[in-house]
Amino acid sequence: MADKTAAKRETHVAVAVIIRDGRVLIARRPKHVHQGGLLEFPGGKVEPGETVQRALVREVAEETGLKVPESSLEPVIGIRHDYGDKCVFLDVWQTTSAKGEAEGREGQPLAWMLPMDMRDQDFPAANRPIIRALRLPSLLAITGDIEKVEQGCEQLASALKRWSPPLVVVRAPLLNGGDYRRLVASATRVCAREGAGLIVHGGPSVFQDAPEAAGLHLPWREASRLSSRPIPGHAWLGVSCHDAGQIGHAVRLGADYVTFGPVKATATHPDAVSIGWPAFRESVSMAPLPVFGLGGLGPGDVLRARQEGGQGVAGIRFWWSEN
Ligand SMILES: Nc1nc2c([nH]c(=O)n2[C@@H]2O[C@H](COP(=O)(O)OP(=O)(O)OP(=O)(O)O)[C@@H](O)[C@H]2O)c(=O)[nH]1
């Protein structure tokens, strides 16, 4: 009888995101191989005894002729995916320092592509979170307490001027529904002026009221009531998670990212128990989507969050107040 355990053994795959002038090197997989005909990032299996970085340098040289300095590689995301016929762990690293001119050494067509132009359906299914990770920033800004619409908008405008975050979650649980809608209407203008995408915070109805928003961030209590993705695919769907089970639910909803924490003790949620980096790492290693660490973190923690497998850091304090 066939050994099912052996058949399902996970293949460790080194995946390279090679960036030049904001574009990423993409190849087309040959028709006859696994997931053949689809687009892919260069890479291949990590050989026994090889580090993932070594494997990347080797695979990129074999496939494209480019030379990647091993020390230039930075972690992007790790994705476990079961294709049914094969389980893979895509270990994704990026570099902006590859040397040489890329050529398809195995006859495969190559192209340099903007992450915004990558379509999920052109890549193997496991690549969806990689595309999300490349489009998302490493800092996700969340607004602090907003008690009055006008005051909140002014504070948003000056915080955006100081920090210019690409994406802002406008969170204002102290406002009633009508005031929140007014806040979002004004904040949309402020964000457009400053070039930031606005993610509304709450249940699906807040997005229905603001369908032009860049996305919807679901607090866990809202996410827990849903069984499918509540908004269209072009908008960001985020979920606040506090344990691995909640991350699993967010994945089933088709979330594009989650926030996870509190990683450290935080002044904004003094009663919440912090999880620490080791538990963050463990949960993130099983999460097939970008995870922002949250709770007592700021820009100085982005590197650590990424080393632990995360997308970066989400937070309030580092950008919202002047001091
Ligand atoms: N290189 C690469 N592999 C990917 C991507 N996405 C994805 O699911 N995979 C999967 O990861 C595995 C990588 O295998 P590969 O065939 O490229 O590796 P390899 O060159 O070492 O394989 P070989 O020795 O069998 O030819 C395949 O199952 C492939 O479907 C991707 O973006 N790049």
Ligand as a Chemical Component Dictionary entry (heavy atoms), coordinates in Angstrom:
data_LIG
# 
_chem_comp.id                   LIG 
_chem_comp.type                 NON-POLYMER 
_chem_comp.pdbx_formal_charge   0 
_chem_comp.three_letter_code    LIG 
# 
loop_
_chem_comp_atom.comp_id 
_chem_comp_atom.atom_id 
_chem_comp_atom.alt_atom_id 
_chem_comp_atom.type_symbol 
_chem_comp_atom.charge 
_chem_comp_atom.model_Cartn_x 
_chem_comp_atom.model_Cartn_y 
_chem_comp_atom.model_Cartn_z 
_chem_comp_atom.pdbx_ordinal 
LIG N1  N1  N 0 9.829  28.262 -7.990  1  
LIG C1  C1  C 0 8.580  28.417 -7.589  2  
LIG N2  N2  N 0 7.858  27.340 -7.174  3  
LIG C2  C2  C 0 6.586  27.548 -6.777  4  
LIG C3  C3  C 0 6.003  28.862 -6.770  5  
LIG N3  N3  N 0 4.727  28.758 -6.307  6  
LIG C4  C4  C 0 4.489  27.440 -6.050  7  
LIG O1  O1  O 0 3.462  26.967 -5.622  8  
LIG N4  N4  N 0 5.625  26.686 -6.333  9  
LIG C5  C5  C 0 5.701  25.242 -6.170  10 
LIG O2  O2  O 0 6.898  24.895 -5.499  11 
LIG C6  C6  C 0 7.484  23.737 -6.063  12 
LIG C7  C7  C 0 8.834  24.162 -6.612  13 
LIG O3  O3  O 0 9.305  23.252 -7.421  14 
LIG P1  P1  P 0 10.261 23.499 -8.680  15 
LIG O4  O4  O 0 9.807  22.506 -9.656  16 
LIG O5  O5  O 0 10.310 24.907 -9.108  17 
LIG O6  O6  O 0 11.614 23.151 -7.995  18 
LIG P2  P2  P 0 12.909 22.516 -8.642  19 
LIG O7  O7  O 0 13.284 23.353 -9.805  20 
LIG O8  O8  O 0 13.870 22.323 -7.531  21 
LIG O9  O9  O 0 12.249 21.137 -9.107  22 
LIG P3  P3  P 0 12.755 19.923 -9.939  23 
LIG O10 O10 O 0 14.063 19.544 -9.391  24 
LIG O11 O11 O 0 11.672 18.904 -9.657  25 
LIG O12 O12 O 0 12.745 20.415 -11.341 26 
LIG C8  C8  C 0 6.525  23.277 -7.171  27 
LIG O13 O13 O 0 5.638  22.326 -6.631  28 
LIG C9  C9  C 0 5.764  24.534 -7.519  29 
LIG O14 O14 O 0 4.481  24.257 -8.006  30 
LIG C10 C10 C 0 6.781  29.968 -7.197  31 
LIG O15 O15 O 0 6.350  31.131 -7.223  32 
LIG N5  N5  N 0 8.053  29.696 -7.597  33 
# 
loop_
_chem_comp_bond.comp_id 
_chem_comp_bond.atom_id_1 
_chem_comp_bond.atom_id_2 
_chem_comp_bond.value_order 
_chem_comp_bond.pdbx_ordinal 
LIG N1  C1  SING 1  
LIG C1  N2  DOUB 2  
LIG C1  N5  SING 3  
LIG N2  C2  SING 4  
LIG C2  C3  DOUB 5  
LIG C2  N4  SING 6  
LIG C3  N3  SING 7  
LIG C3  C10 SING 8  
LIG N3  C4  SING 9  
LIG C4  O1  DOUB 10 
LIG C4  N4  SING 11 
LIG N4  C5  SING 12 
LIG C5  O2  SING 13 
LIG C5  C9  SING 14 
LIG O2  C6  SING 15 
LIG C6  C7  SING 16 
LIG C6  C8  SING 17 
LIG C7  O3  SING 18 
LIG O3  P1  SING 19 
LIG P1  O4  DOUB 20 
LIG P1  O5  SING 21 
LIG P1  O6  SING 22 
LIG O6  P2  SING 23 
LIG P2  O7  DOUB 24 
LIG P2  O8  SING 25 
LIG P2  O9  SING 26 
LIG O9  P3  SING 27 
LIG P3  O10 DOUB 28 
LIG P3  O11 SING 29 
LIG P3  O12 SING 30 
LIG C8  O13 SING 31 
LIG C8  C9  SING 32 
LIG C9  O14 SING 33 
LIG C10 O15 DOUB 34 
LIG C10 N5  SING 35 
# 
